[in-house]
Amino acid sequence: MEGLPVYHGPIGKEEGERRLGQDGRDGCYLVRNSDSVPDVYCLCVLCSGYVYTYRLHKSTDGTWAAETAPGVEKRYFRQVKNLIKAYQQPGYGIKIPLRYPVTAQTGSSQTHATGLSTMYGDVHPPTSPYRKKKKARQPLS
């Protein structure tokens, strides 16, 4: 994992959100260690002001998979870089295709030459500074 340019290590959820929010473009992404599950990583992607997080885990046979939307077939990859390349394409069950890698060396985003992907994941709680504030609903009269 250390050789992957988008791997930021054990930076925590808030720092990951800050780094994605600093870039600000829909589809910017990074990989970090999970805060809550040992030996699991998180693929985090920004979409419309929300950070979507997908757990990446290594199976007993050494292949990698991401948690995706219900009903989407789980796909396994020999390397995380192959998983990331695949999730740059539509139809893989994530919210938005991976477009702009936020690299750990510079903390900045560099445009990837290849396209998109979509996946369903956990949205961080409303306390995230990068979530859009919703207007309060007015009671019906």
Secondary structure, DSSP 8 states (H G I E B T S, - for coil): -TT-TTB--S--HHHHHHHHHHH--TTEEEEEE-SSSTT-EEEEEEETTEEEEEEEEE-TTS-EEE---TTS----BSSHHHHHHHTTSTTSSBSS---EEB-TTTS-B---SS----B--EE--TTSTTS----------
